[in-house]
Amino acid sequence: MARNGKAINVKIATTKVVKALESALAKLDKAFASQEANEAKHDKAVKAWNKEVAKLAMGAINKAEDLSAHTRYNGEIQVSFSLPKGSIEI
């Protein structure tokens, strides 16, 4: 690392570096061990949020602007619409 042509030296005790690396590795191991549970919890929360938003949007669909429906290549129907600002609060 150079600053205006001069090198910067930083002296840190090796024990501090090793301790910091070990604690970071422990955090990563803990996160990796609980990853599946955290992903399941996140997926469940996302599904609940999507249902809540859909319920709010369907209640205000009579205020919809730019309503469009499309049939996708696999036969799935996609409906999209825009709601004016303030018509629902998430």
PDB file of N, CA, C and O in Angstrom:
ATOM      1  N   MET A   1       0.848  -1.164   0.000  1.00  0.00           N
ATOM      2  CA  MET A   1       0.000   0.000   0.000  1.00  0.00           C
ATOM      3  C   MET A   1       0.896   1.230   0.000  1.00  0.00           C
ATOM      4  O   MET A   1       1.829   1.313   0.799  1.00  0.00           O
ATOM      5  N   ALA A   2       0.633   2.163  -0.863  1.00  0.00           N
ATOM      6  CA  ALA A   2       1.483   3.346  -0.941  1.00  0.00           C
ATOM      7  C   ALA A   2       0.631   4.603  -0.825  1.00  0.00           C
ATOM      8  O   ALA A   2      -0.515   4.649  -1.271  1.00  0.00           O
ATOM      9  N   ARG A   3       1.214   5.593  -0.226  1.00  0.00           N
ATOM     10  CA  ARG A   3       0.529   6.867  -0.071  1.00  0.00           C
ATOM     11  C   ARG A   3       1.541   7.952  -0.420  1.00  0.00           C
ATOM     12  O   ARG A   3       2.514   8.165   0.304  1.00  0.00           O
ATOM     13  N   ASN A   4       1.304   8.622  -1.514  1.00  0.00           N
ATOM     14  CA  ASN A   4       2.230   9.649  -2.003  1.00  0.00           C
ATOM     15  C   ASN A   4       3.649   9.101  -2.125  1.00  0.00           C
ATOM     16  O   ASN A   4       4.617   9.792  -1.809  1.00  0.00           O
ATOM     17  N   GLY A   5       3.762   7.881  -2.576  1.00  0.00           N
ATOM     18  CA  GLY A   5       5.069   7.285  -2.768  1.00  0.00           C
ATOM     19  C   GLY A   5       5.694   6.719  -1.517  1.00  0.00           C
ATOM     20  O   GLY A   5       6.815   6.212  -1.571  1.00  0.00           O
ATOM     21  N   LYS A   6       5.004   6.790  -0.383  1.00  0.00           N
ATOM     22  CA  LYS A   6       5.560   6.276   0.871  1.00  0.00           C
ATOM     23  C   LYS A   6       4.755   5.058   1.318  1.00  0.00           C
ATOM     24  O   LYS A   6       3.527   5.050   1.236  1.00  0.00           O
ATOM     25  N   ALA A   7       5.436   4.065   1.775  1.00  0.00           N
ATOM     26  CA  ALA A   7       4.771   2.858   2.263  1.00  0.00           C
ATOM     27  C   ALA A   7       4.268   3.096   3.681  1.00  0.00           C
ATOM     28  O   ALA A   7       4.860   3.860   4.443  1.00  0.00           O
ATOM     29  N   ILE A   8       3.170   2.432   4.022  1.00  0.00           N
ATOM     30  CA  ILE A   8       2.611   2.516   5.368  1.00  0.00           C
ATOM     31  C   ILE A   8       2.795   1.159   6.025  1.00  0.00           C
ATOM     32  O   ILE A   8       2.376   0.141   5.475  1.00  0.00           O
ATOM     33  N   ASN A   9       3.402   1.135   7.169  1.00  0.00           N
ATOM     34  CA  ASN A   9       3.594  -0.102   7.922  1.00  0.00           C
ATOM     35  C   ASN A   9       2.665  -0.103   9.123  1.00  0.00           C
ATOM     36  O   ASN A   9       2.574   0.885   9.852  1.00  0.00           O
ATOM     37  N   VAL A  10       1.981  -1.210   9.320  1.00  0.00           N
ATOM     38  CA  VAL A  10       1.095  -1.367  10.467  1.00  0.00           C
ATOM     39  C   VAL A  10       1.576  -2.580  11.238  1.00  0.00           C
ATOM     40  O   VAL A  10       1.711  -3.671  10.685  1.00  0.00           O
ATOM     41  N   LYS A  11       1.831  -2.379  12.512  1.00  0.00           N
ATOM     42  CA  LYS A  11       2.311  -3.480  13.340  1.00  0.00           C
ATOM     43  C   LYS A  11       1.183  -3.937  14.254  1.00  0.00           C
ATOM     44  O   LYS A  11       0.699  -3.188  15.102  1.00  0.00           O
ATOM     45  N   ILE A  12       0.780  -5.184  14.058  1.00  0.00           N
ATOM     46  CA  ILE A  12      -0.267  -5.798  14.873  1.00  0.00           C
ATOM     47  C   ILE A  12       0.302  -7.098  15.408  1.00  0.00           C
ATOM     48  O   ILE A  12       0.966  -7.851  14.695  1.00  0.00           O
ATOM     49  N   ALA A  13       0.026  -7.341  16.674  1.00  0.00           N
ATOM     50  CA  ALA A  13       0.520  -8.574  17.287  1.00  0.00           C
ATOM     51  C   ALA A  13      -0.098  -9.779  16.593  1.00  0.00           C
ATOM     52  O   ALA A  13      -1.291  -9.779  16.288  1.00  0.00           O
ATOM     53  N   THR A  14       0.700 -10.794  16.346  1.00  0.00           N
ATOM     54  CA  THR A  14       0.241 -12.005  15.667  1.00  0.00           C
ATOM     55  C   THR A  14      -0.881 -12.672  16.438  1.00  0.00           C
ATOM     56  O   THR A  14      -1.801 -13.227  15.837  1.00  0.00           O
ATOM     57  N   THR A  15      -0.819 -12.625  17.758  1.00  0.00           N
ATOM     58  CA  THR A  15      -1.864 -13.261  18.568  1.00  0.00           C
ATOM     59  C   THR A  15      -3.212 -12.596  18.342  1.00  0.00           C
ATOM     60  O   THR A  15      -4.239 -13.274  18.329  1.00  0.00           O
ATOM     61  N   LYS A  16      -3.222 -11.276  18.163  1.00  0.00           N
ATOM     62  CA  LYS A  16      -4.482 -10.569  17.899  1.00  0.00           C
ATOM     63  C   LYS A  16      -5.052 -10.973  16.543  1.00  0.00           C
ATOM     64  O   LYS A  16      -6.261 -11.160  16.405  1.00  0.00           O
ATOM     65  N   VAL A  17      -4.194 -11.105  15.558  1.00  0.00           N
ATOM     66  CA  VAL A  17      -4.639 -11.501  14.219  1.00  0.00           C
ATOM     67  C   VAL A  17      -5.202 -12.913  14.251  1.00  0.00           C
ATOM     68  O   VAL A  17      -6.258 -13.175  13.676  1.00  0.00           O
ATOM     69  N   VAL A  18      -4.506 -13.821  14.918  1.00  0.00           N
ATOM     70  CA  VAL A  18      -4.955 -15.210  15.014  1.00  0.00           C
ATOM     71  C   VAL A  18      -6.282 -15.281  15.759  1.00  0.00           C
ATOM     72  O   VAL A  18      -7.188 -16.004  15.345  1.00  0.00           O
ATOM     73  N   LYS A  19      -6.403 -14.542  16.846  1.00  0.00           N
ATOM     74  CA  LYS A  19      -7.643 -14.549  17.634  1.00  0.00           C
ATOM     75  C   LYS A  19      -8.810 -14.008  16.804  1.00  0.00           C
ATOM     76  O   LYS A  19      -9.908 -14.564  16.846  1.00  0.00           O
ATOM     77  N   ALA A  20      -8.583 -12.934  16.056  1.00  0.00           N
ATOM     78  CA  ALA A  20      -9.631 -12.371  15.208  1.00  0.00           C
ATOM     79  C   ALA A  20     -10.039 -13.356  14.114  1.00  0.00           C
ATOM     80  O   ALA A  20     -11.227 -13.502  13.825  1.00  0.00           O
ATOM     81  N   LEU A  21      -9.068 -14.029  13.507  1.00  0.00           N
ATOM     82  CA  LEU A  21      -9.377 -15.018  12.474  1.00  0.00           C
ATOM     83  C   LEU A  21     -10.143 -16.203  13.044  1.00  0.00           C
ATOM     84  O   LEU A  21     -11.074 -16.702  12.412  1.00  0.00           O
ATOM     85  N   GLU A  22      -9.759 -16.655  14.232  1.00  0.00           N
ATOM     86  CA  GLU A  22     -10.463 -17.774  14.862  1.00  0.00           C
ATOM     87  C   GLU A  22     -11.899 -17.404  15.195  1.00  0.00           C
ATOM     88  O   GLU A  22     -12.804 -18.216  14.998  1.00  0.00           O
ATOM     89  N   SER A  23     -12.128 -16.192  15.698  1.00  0.00           N
ATOM     90  CA  SER A  23     -13.501 -15.787  16.021  1.00  0.00           C
ATOM     91  C   SER A  23     -14.335 -15.637  14.750  1.00  0.00           C
ATOM     92  O   SER A  23     -15.515 -15.986  14.743  1.00  0.00           O
ATOM     93  N   ALA A  24     -13.738 -15.124  13.677  1.00  0.00           N
ATOM     94  CA  ALA A  24     -14.455 -15.008  12.408  1.00  0.00           C
ATOM     95  C   ALA A  24     -14.794 -16.387  11.853  1.00  0.00           C
ATOM     96  O   ALA A  24     -15.885 -16.592  11.321  1.00  0.00           O
ATOM     97  N   LEU A  25     -13.873 -17.326  11.973  1.00  0.00           N
ATOM     98  CA  LEU A  25     -14.118 -18.690  11.513  1.00  0.00           C
ATOM     99  C   LEU A  25     -15.216 -19.353  12.337  1.00  0.00           C
ATOM    100  O   LEU A  25     -16.037 -20.090  11.791  1.00  0.00           O
ATOM    101  N   ALA A  26     -15.240 -19.102  13.635  1.00  0.00           N
ATOM    102  CA  ALA A  26     -16.286 -19.664  14.492  1.00  0.00           C
ATOM    103  C   ALA A  26     -17.659 -19.123  14.092  1.00  0.00           C
ATOM    104  O   ALA A  26     -18.640 -19.866  14.074  1.00  0.00           O
ATOM    105  N   LYS A  27     -17.729 -17.829  13.771  1.00  0.00           N
ATOM    106  CA  LYS A  27     -18.995 -17.240  13.321  1.00  0.00           C
ATOM    107  C   LYS A  27     -19.459 -17.891  12.020  1.00  0.00           C
ATOM    108  O   LYS A  27     -20.636 -18.213  11.864  1.00  0.00           O
ATOM    109  N   LEU A  28     -18.526 -18.081  11.089  1.00  0.00           N
ATOM    110  CA  LEU A  28     -18.873 -18.710   9.814  1.00  0.00           C
ATOM    111  C   LEU A  28     -19.342 -20.150  10.005  1.00  0.00           C
ATOM    112  O   LEU A  28     -20.305 -20.579   9.371  1.00  0.00           O
ATOM    113  N   ASP A  29     -18.662 -20.897  10.879  1.00  0.00           N
ATOM    114  CA  ASP A  29     -19.067 -22.276  11.155  1.00  0.00           C
ATOM    115  C   ASP A  29     -20.462 -22.327  11.754  1.00  0.00           C
ATOM    116  O   ASP A  29     -21.268 -23.183  11.388  1.00  0.00           O
ATOM    117  N   LYS A  30     -20.750 -21.416  12.673  1.00  0.00           N
ATOM    118  CA  LYS A  30     -22.070 -21.372  13.314  1.00  0.00           C
ATOM    119  C   LYS A  30     -23.148 -21.025  12.289  1.00  0.00           C
ATOM    120  O   LYS A  30     -24.216 -21.636  12.277  1.00  0.00           O
ATOM    121  N   ALA A  31     -22.867 -20.047  11.430  1.00  0.00           N
ATOM    122  CA  ALA A  31     -23.823 -19.661  10.398  1.00  0.00           C
ATOM    123  C   ALA A  31     -24.044 -20.799   9.402  1.00  0.00           C
ATOM    124  O   ALA A  31     -25.171 -21.033   8.964  1.00  0.00           O
ATOM    125  N   PHE A  32     -22.976 -21.503   9.048  1.00  0.00           N
ATOM    126  CA  PHE A  32     -23.090 -22.617   8.112  1.00  0.00           C
ATOM    127  C   PHE A  32     -23.909 -23.753   8.711  1.00  0.00           C
ATOM    128  O   PHE A  32     -24.693 -24.391   8.009  1.00  0.00           O
ATOM    129  N   ALA A  33     -23.730 -24.008  10.008  1.00  0.00           N
ATOM    130  CA  ALA A  33     -24.458 -25.093  10.668  1.00  0.00           C
ATOM    131  C   ALA A  33     -25.957 -24.805  10.738  1.00  0.00           C
ATOM    132  O   ALA A  33     -26.771 -25.725  10.659  1.00  0.00           O
ATOM    133  N   SER A  34     -26.319 -23.543  10.884  1.00  0.00           N
ATOM    134  CA  SER A  34     -27.740 -23.202  11.020  1.00  0.00           C
ATOM    135  C   SER A  34     -28.324 -22.633   9.729  1.00  0.00           C
ATOM    136  O   SER A  34     -29.405 -22.045   9.750  1.00  0.00           O
ATOM    137  N   GLN A  35     -27.634 -22.796   8.622  1.00  0.00           N
ATOM    138  CA  GLN A  35     -28.075 -22.211   7.358  1.00  0.00           C
ATOM    139  C   GLN A  35     -29.415 -22.772   6.889  1.00  0.00           C
ATOM    140  O   GLN A  35     -30.284 -22.008   6.469  1.00  0.00           O
ATOM    141  N   GLU A  36     -29.599 -24.076   6.951  1.00  0.00           N
ATOM    142  CA  GLU A  36     -30.849 -24.676   6.475  1.00  0.00           C
ATOM    143  C   GLU A  36     -32.037 -24.183   7.286  1.00  0.00           C
ATOM    144  O   GLU A  36     -33.087 -23.868   6.726  1.00  0.00           O
ATOM    145  N   ALA A  37     -31.875 -24.116   8.603  1.00  0.00           N
ATOM    146  CA  ALA A  37     -32.963 -23.631   9.455  1.00  0.00           C
ATOM    147  C   ALA A  37     -33.260 -22.166   9.160  1.00  0.00           C
ATOM    148  O   ALA A  37     -34.422 -21.762   9.103  1.00  0.00           O
ATOM    149  N   ASN A  38     -32.212 -21.373   8.974  1.00  0.00           N
ATOM    150  CA  ASN A  38     -32.409 -19.954   8.669  1.00  0.00           C
ATOM    151  C   ASN A  38     -33.076 -19.761   7.313  1.00  0.00           C
ATOM    152  O   ASN A  38     -33.930 -18.887   7.164  1.00  0.00           O
ATOM    153  N   GLU A  39     -32.697 -20.569   6.321  1.00  0.00           N
ATOM    154  CA  GLU A  39     -33.323 -20.476   5.001  1.00  0.00           C
ATOM    155  C   GLU A  39     -34.792 -20.871   5.066  1.00  0.00           C
ATOM    156  O   GLU A  39     -35.632 -20.235   4.430  1.00  0.00           O
ATOM    157  N   ALA A  40     -35.109 -21.911   5.826  1.00  0.00           N
ATOM    158  CA  ALA A  40     -36.501 -22.336   5.968  1.00  0.00           C
ATOM    159  C   ALA A  40     -37.324 -21.246   6.646  1.00  0.00           C
ATOM    160  O   ALA A  40     -38.450 -20.962   6.238  1.00  0.00           O
ATOM    161  N   LYS A  41     -36.755 -20.641   7.677  1.00  0.00           N
ATOM    162  CA  LYS A  41     -37.446 -19.562   8.385  1.00  0.00           C
ATOM    163  C   LYS A  41     -37.669 -18.373   7.448  1.00  0.00           C
ATOM    164  O   LYS A  41     -38.737 -17.761   7.456  1.00  0.00           O
ATOM    165  N   HIS A  42     -36.660 -18.053   6.648  1.00  0.00           N
ATOM    166  CA  HIS A  42     -36.766 -16.938   5.700  1.00  0.00           C
ATOM    167  C   HIS A  42     -37.819 -17.231   4.631  1.00  0.00           C
ATOM    168  O   HIS A  42     -38.634 -16.365   4.314  1.00  0.00           O
ATOM    169  N   ASP A  43     -37.809 -18.440   4.078  1.00  0.00           N
ATOM    170  CA  ASP A  43     -38.794 -18.811   3.061  1.00  0.00           C
ATOM    171  C   ASP A  43     -40.213 -18.720   3.608  1.00  0.00           C
ATOM    172  O   ASP A  43     -41.122 -18.253   2.920  1.00  0.00           O
ATOM    173  N   LYS A  44     -40.398 -19.165   4.840  1.00  0.00           N
ATOM    174  CA  LYS A  44     -41.716 -19.099   5.473  1.00  0.00           C
ATOM    175  C   LYS A  44     -42.154 -17.649   5.645  1.00  0.00           C
ATOM    176  O   LYS A  44     -43.316 -17.323   5.400  1.00  0.00           O
ATOM    177  N   ALA A  45     -41.246 -16.779   6.061  1.00  0.00           N
ATOM    178  CA  ALA A  45     -41.564 -15.361   6.244  1.00  0.00           C
ATOM    179  C   ALA A  45     -41.889 -14.694   4.910  1.00  0.00           C
ATOM    180  O   ALA A  45     -42.794 -13.863   4.838  1.00  0.00           O
ATOM    181  N   VAL A  46     -41.154 -15.054   3.849  1.00  0.00           N
ATOM    182  CA  VAL A  46     -41.407 -14.478   2.527  1.00  0.00           C
ATOM    183  C   VAL A  46     -42.779 -14.906   2.017  1.00  0.00           C
ATOM    184  O   VAL A  46     -43.511 -14.086   1.462  1.00  0.00           O
ATOM    185  N   LYS A  47     -43.138 -16.172   2.196  1.00  0.00           N
ATOM    186  CA  LYS A  47     -44.453 -16.649   1.757  1.00  0.00           C
ATOM    187  C   LYS A  47     -45.568 -15.932   2.503  1.00  0.00           C
ATOM    188  O   LYS A  47     -46.567 -15.544   1.897  1.00  0.00           O
ATOM    189  N   ALA A  48     -45.411 -15.750   3.808  1.00  0.00           N
ATOM    190  CA  ALA A  48     -46.419 -15.044   4.599  1.00  0.00           C
ATOM    191  C   ALA A  48     -46.541 -13.594   4.134  1.00  0.00           C
ATOM    192  O   ALA A  48     -47.648 -13.066   4.026  1.00  0.00           O
ATOM    193  N   TRP A  49     -45.404 -12.950   3.859  1.00  0.00           N
ATOM    194  CA  TRP A  49     -45.428 -11.564   3.396  1.00  0.00           C
ATOM    195  C   TRP A  49     -46.106 -11.463   2.033  1.00  0.00           C
ATOM    196  O   TRP A  49     -46.894 -10.546   1.801  1.00  0.00           O
ATOM    197  N   ASN A  50     -45.807 -12.397   1.128  1.00  0.00           N
ATOM    198  CA  ASN A  50     -46.436 -12.398  -0.196  1.00  0.00           C
ATOM    199  C   ASN A  50     -47.948 -12.551  -0.090  1.00  0.00           C
ATOM    200  O   ASN A  50     -48.693 -11.882  -0.806  1.00  0.00           O
ATOM    201  N   LYS A  51     -48.405 -13.430   0.801  1.00  0.00           N
ATOM    202  CA  LYS A  51     -49.848 -13.613   0.986  1.00  0.00           C
ATOM    203  C   LYS A  51     -50.488 -12.343   1.526  1.00  0.00           C
ATOM    204  O   LYS A  51     -51.578 -11.962   1.099  1.00  0.00           O
ATOM    205  N   GLU A  52     -49.815 -11.690   2.461  1.00  0.00           N
ATOM    206  CA  GLU A  52     -50.349 -10.456   3.039  1.00  0.00           C
ATOM    207  C   GLU A  52     -50.449  -9.354   1.986  1.00  0.00           C
ATOM    208  O   GLU A  52     -51.454  -8.646   1.917  1.00  0.00           O
ATOM    209  N   VAL A  53     -49.412  -9.212   1.170  1.00  0.00           N
ATOM    210  CA  VAL A  53     -49.420  -8.194   0.118  1.00  0.00           C
ATOM    211  C   VAL A  53     -50.499  -8.509  -0.913  1.00  0.00           C
ATOM    212  O   VAL A  53     -51.202  -7.606  -1.368  1.00  0.00           O
ATOM    213  N   ALA A  54     -50.637  -9.773  -1.283  1.00  0.00           N
ATOM    214  CA  ALA A  54     -51.669 -10.158  -2.253  1.00  0.00           C
ATOM    215  C   ALA A  54     -53.057  -9.848  -1.713  1.00  0.00           C
ATOM    216  O   ALA A  54     -53.918  -9.368  -2.451  1.00  0.00           O
ATOM    217  N   LYS A  55     -53.281 -10.117  -0.430  1.00  0.00           N
ATOM    218  CA  LYS A  55     -54.582  -9.826   0.178  1.00  0.00           C
ATOM    219  C   LYS A  55     -54.861  -8.320   0.153  1.00  0.00           C
ATOM    220  O   LYS A  55     -55.975  -7.900  -0.159  1.00  0.00           O
ATOM    221  N   LEU A  56     -53.853  -7.513   0.481  1.00  0.00           N
ATOM    222  CA  LEU A  56     -54.024  -6.060   0.453  1.00  0.00           C
ATOM    223  C   LEU A  56     -54.272  -5.562  -0.967  1.00  0.00           C
ATOM    224  O   LEU A  56     -55.134  -4.711  -1.184  1.00  0.00           O
ATOM    225  N   ALA A  57     -53.526  -6.083  -1.930  1.00  0.00           N
ATOM    226  CA  ALA A  57     -53.664  -5.645  -3.317  1.00  0.00           C
ATOM    227  C   ALA A  57     -55.012  -6.054  -3.893  1.00  0.00           C
ATOM    228  O   ALA A  57     -55.639  -5.272  -4.609  1.00  0.00           O
ATOM    229  N   MET A  58     -55.463  -7.254  -3.596  1.00  0.00           N
ATOM    230  CA  MET A  58     -56.751  -7.712  -4.130  1.00  0.00           C
ATOM    231  C   MET A  58     -57.901  -6.902  -3.540  1.00  0.00           C
ATOM    232  O   MET A  58     -58.928  -6.718  -4.193  1.00  0.00           O
ATOM    233  N   GLY A  59     -57.738  -6.423  -2.324  1.00  0.00           N
ATOM    234  CA  GLY A  59     -58.766  -5.571  -1.730  1.00  0.00           C
ATOM    235  C   GLY A  59     -58.851  -4.213  -2.398  1.00  0.00           C
ATOM    236  O   GLY A  59     -59.891  -3.559  -2.329  1.00  0.00           O
ATOM    237  N   ALA A  60     -57.789  -3.779  -3.038  1.00  0.00           N
ATOM    238  CA  ALA A  60     -57.755  -2.470  -3.686  1.00  0.00           C
ATOM    239  C   ALA A  60     -57.696  -2.582  -5.203  1.00  0.00           C
ATOM    240  O   ALA A  60     -57.333  -1.614  -5.872  1.00  0.00           O
ATOM    241  N   ILE A  61     -58.042  -3.733  -5.762  1.00  0.00           N
ATOM    242  CA  ILE A  61     -57.915  -3.928  -7.214  1.00  0.00           C
ATOM    243  C   ILE A  61     -58.876  -3.040  -8.003  1.00  0.00           C
ATOM    244  O   ILE A  61     -58.635  -2.761  -9.177  1.00  0.00           O
ATOM    245  N   ASN A  62     -59.963  -2.593  -7.370  1.00  0.00           N
ATOM    246  CA  ASN A  62     -60.888  -1.712  -8.085  1.00  0.00           C
ATOM    247  C   ASN A  62     -60.262  -0.339  -8.353  1.00  0.00           C
ATOM    248  O   ASN A  62     -60.800   0.427  -9.152  1.00  0.00           O
ATOM    249  N   LYS A  63     -59.148  -0.013  -7.711  1.00  0.00           N
ATOM    250  CA  LYS A  63     -58.435   1.242  -7.950  1.00  0.00           C
ATOM    251  C   LYS A  63     -57.268   1.041  -8.927  1.00  0.00           C
ATOM    252  O   LYS A  63     -56.476   1.959  -9.140  1.00  0.00           O
ATOM    253  N   ALA A  64     -57.162  -0.141  -9.511  1.00  0.00           N
ATOM    254  CA  ALA A  64     -55.999  -0.505 -10.325  1.00  0.00           C
ATOM    255  C   ALA A  64     -55.882   0.340 -11.585  1.00  0.00           C
ATOM    256  O   ALA A  64     -56.873   0.701 -12.220  1.00  0.00           O
ATOM    257  N   GLU A  65     -54.640   0.639 -11.920  1.00  0.00           N
ATOM    258  CA  GLU A  65     -54.300   1.306 -13.173  1.00  0.00           C
ATOM    259  C   GLU A  65     -53.367   0.366 -13.928  1.00  0.00           C
ATOM    260  O   GLU A  65     -52.673  -0.440 -13.307  1.00  0.00           O
ATOM    261  N   ASP A  66     -53.339   0.453 -15.224  1.00  0.00           N
ATOM    262  CA  ASP A  66     -52.456  -0.370 -16.060  1.00  0.00           C
ATOM    263  C   ASP A  66     -52.636  -1.861 -15.797  1.00  0.00           C
ATOM    264  O   ASP A  66     -51.665  -2.570 -15.531  1.00  0.00           O
ATOM    265  N   LEU A  67     -53.848  -2.325 -15.870  1.00  0.00           N
ATOM    266  CA  LEU A  67     -54.138  -3.741 -15.672  1.00  0.00           C
ATOM    267  C   LEU A  67     -53.806  -4.495 -16.957  1.00  0.00           C
ATOM    268  O   LEU A  67     -54.258  -4.111 -18.035  1.00  0.00           O
ATOM    269  N   SER A  68     -53.022  -5.565 -16.847  1.00  0.00           N
ATOM    270  CA  SER A  68     -52.685  -6.358 -18.026  1.00  0.00           C
ATOM    271  C   SER A  68     -52.609  -7.830 -17.650  1.00  0.00           C
ATOM    272  O   SER A  68     -52.273  -8.183 -16.520  1.00  0.00           O
ATOM    273  N   ALA A  69     -52.929  -8.682 -18.623  1.00  0.00           N
ATOM    274  CA  ALA A  69     -52.853 -10.124 -18.421  1.00  0.00           C
ATOM    275  C   ALA A  69     -52.109 -10.729 -19.606  1.00  0.00           C
ATOM    276  O   ALA A  69     -52.343 -10.359 -20.757  1.00  0.00           O
ATOM    277  N   HIS A  70     -51.220 -11.655 -19.311  1.00  0.00           N
ATOM    278  CA  HIS A  70     -50.421 -12.304 -20.345  1.00  0.00           C
ATOM    279  C   HIS A  70     -50.421 -13.808 -20.106  1.00  0.00           C
ATOM    280  O   HIS A  70     -50.378 -14.271 -18.966  1.00  0.00           O
ATOM    281  N   THR A  71     -50.469 -14.563 -21.202  1.00  0.00           N
ATOM    282  CA  THR A  71     -50.336 -16.007 -21.116  1.00  0.00           C
ATOM    283  C   THR A  71     -48.900 -16.356 -21.467  1.00  0.00           C
ATOM    284  O   THR A  71     -48.405 -16.007 -22.539  1.00  0.00           O
ATOM    285  N   ARG A  72     -48.249 -17.039 -20.563  1.00  0.00           N
ATOM    286  CA  ARG A  72     -46.847 -17.393 -20.769  1.00  0.00           C
ATOM    287  C   ARG A  72     -46.748 -18.643 -21.640  1.00  0.00           C
ATOM    288  O   ARG A  72     -47.753 -19.297 -21.916  1.00  0.00           O
ATOM    289  N   TYR A  73     -45.544 -18.966 -22.065  1.00  0.00           N
ATOM    290  CA  TYR A  73     -45.315 -20.089 -22.976  1.00  0.00           C
ATOM    291  C   TYR A  73     -45.767 -21.425 -22.395  1.00  0.00           C
ATOM    292  O   TYR A  73     -46.107 -22.336 -23.150  1.00  0.00           O
ATOM    293  N   ASN A  74     -45.778 -21.558 -21.072  1.00  0.00           N
ATOM    294  CA  ASN A  74     -46.166 -22.823 -20.449  1.00  0.00           C
ATOM    295  C   ASN A  74     -47.636 -22.844 -20.040  1.00  0.00           C
ATOM    296  O   ASN A  74     -48.069 -23.755 -19.335  1.00  0.00           O
ATOM    297  N   GLY A  75     -48.408 -21.849 -20.477  1.00  0.00           N
ATOM    298  CA  GLY A  75     -49.828 -21.801 -20.184  1.00  0.00           C
ATOM    299  C   GLY A  75     -50.166 -21.037 -18.914  1.00  0.00           C
ATOM    300  O   GLY A  75     -51.342 -20.825 -18.617  1.00  0.00           O
ATOM    301  N   GLU A  76     -49.175 -20.631 -18.175  1.00  0.00           N
ATOM    302  CA  GLU A  76     -49.390 -19.875 -16.943  1.00  0.00           C
ATOM    303  C   GLU A  76     -49.885 -18.474 -17.294  1.00  0.00           C
ATOM    304  O   GLU A  76     -49.376 -17.851 -18.225  1.00  0.00           O
ATOM    305  N   ILE A  77     -50.860 -17.987 -16.565  1.00  0.00           N
ATOM    306  CA  ILE A  77     -51.396 -16.652 -16.804  1.00  0.00           C
ATOM    307  C   ILE A  77     -50.802 -15.700 -15.781  1.00  0.00           C
ATOM    308  O   ILE A  77     -50.836 -15.954 -14.577  1.00  0.00           O
ATOM    309  N   GLN A  78     -50.257 -14.600 -16.281  1.00  0.00           N
ATOM    310  CA  GLN A  78     -49.643 -13.602 -15.418  1.00  0.00           C
ATOM    311  C   GLN A  78     -50.472 -12.329 -15.499  1.00  0.00           C
ATOM    312  O   GLN A  78     -50.674 -11.781 -16.582  1.00  0.00           O
ATOM    313  N   VAL A  79     -50.950 -11.861 -14.358  1.00  0.00           N
ATOM    314  CA  VAL A  79     -51.729 -10.632 -14.283  1.00  0.00           C
ATOM    315  C   VAL A  79     -50.920  -9.613 -13.505  1.00  0.00           C
ATOM    316  O   VAL A  79     -50.399  -9.911 -12.430  1.00  0.00           O
ATOM    317  N   SER A  80     -50.817  -8.421 -14.045  1.00  0.00           N
ATOM    318  CA  SER A  80     -50.100  -7.366 -13.328  1.00  0.00           C
ATOM    319  C   SER A  80     -50.913  -6.082 -13.394  1.00  0.00           C
ATOM    320  O   SER A  80     -51.642  -5.836 -14.355  1.00  0.00           O
ATOM    321  N   PHE A  81     -50.773  -5.275 -12.356  1.00  0.00           N
ATOM    322  CA  PHE A  81     -51.465  -3.998 -12.308  1.00  0.00           C
ATOM    323  C   PHE A  81     -50.716  -3.063 -11.378  1.00  0.00           C
ATOM    324  O   PHE A  81     -49.907  -3.492 -10.555  1.00  0.00           O
ATOM    325  N   SER A  82     -50.999  -1.793 -11.523  1.00  0.00           N
ATOM    326  CA  SER A  82     -50.387  -0.777 -10.675  1.00  0.00           C
ATOM    327  C   SER A  82     -51.471  -0.135  -9.834  1.00  0.00           C
ATOM    328  O   SER A  82     -52.588   0.090 -10.299  1.00  0.00           O
ATOM    329  N   LEU A  83     -51.127   0.156  -8.595  1.00  0.00           N
ATOM    330  CA  LEU A  83     -52.043   0.855  -7.704  1.00  0.00           C
ATOM    331  C   LEU A  83     -51.506   2.253  -7.452  1.00  0.00           C
ATOM    332  O   LEU A  83     -50.296   2.440  -7.315  1.00  0.00           O
ATOM    333  N   PRO A  84     -52.394   3.238  -7.389  1.00  0.00           N
ATOM    334  CA  PRO A  84     -51.918   4.588  -7.117  1.00  0.00           C
ATOM    335  C   PRO A  84     -51.293   4.683  -5.725  1.00  0.00           C
ATOM    336  O   PRO A  84     -51.630   3.921  -4.818  1.00  0.00           O
ATOM    337  N   LYS A  85     -50.396   5.615  -5.585  1.00  0.00           N
ATOM    338  CA  LYS A  85     -49.702   5.815  -4.318  1.00  0.00           C
ATOM    339  C   LYS A  85     -50.712   6.074  -3.203  1.00  0.00           C
ATOM    340  O   LYS A  85     -51.628   6.883  -3.348  1.00  0.00           O
ATOM    341  N   GLY A  86     -50.527   5.378  -2.102  1.00  0.00           N
ATOM    342  CA  GLY A  86     -51.384   5.570  -0.942  1.00  0.00           C
ATOM    343  C   GLY A  86     -52.641   4.720  -0.928  1.00  0.00           C
ATOM    344  O   GLY A  86     -53.406   4.783   0.035  1.00  0.00           O
ATOM    345  N   SER A  87     -52.884   3.917  -1.977  1.00  0.00           N
ATOM    346  CA  SER A  87     -54.100   3.103  -1.989  1.00  0.00           C
ATOM    347  C   SER A  87     -54.005   1.935  -1.014  1.00  0.00           C
ATOM    348  O   SER A  87     -55.026   1.479  -0.498  1.00  0.00           O
ATOM    349  N   ILE A  88     -52.797   1.447  -0.754  1.00  0.00           N
ATOM    350  CA  ILE A  88     -52.579   0.452   0.299  1.00  0.00           C
ATOM    351  C   ILE A  88     -51.307   0.823   1.046  1.00  0.00           C
ATOM    352  O   ILE A  88     -50.448   1.530   0.519  1.00  0.00           O
ATOM    353  N   GLU A  89     -51.197   0.348   2.254  1.00  0.00           N
ATOM    354  CA  GLU A  89     -49.986   0.583   3.027  1.00  0.00           C
ATOM    355  C   GLU A  89     -49.424  -0.759   3.451  1.00  0.00           C
ATOM    356  O   GLU A  89     -50.090  -1.556   4.111  1.00  0.00           O
ATOM    357  N   ILE A  90     -48.191  -0.988   3.057  1.00  0.00           N
ATOM    358  CA  ILE A  90     -47.545  -2.267   3.354  1.00  0.00           C
ATOM    359  C   ILE A  90     -46.762  -2.144   4.636  1.00  0.00           C
ATOM    360  O   ILE A  90     -46.137  -3.110   5.072  1.00  0.00           O
TER     361      ILE A  90
END
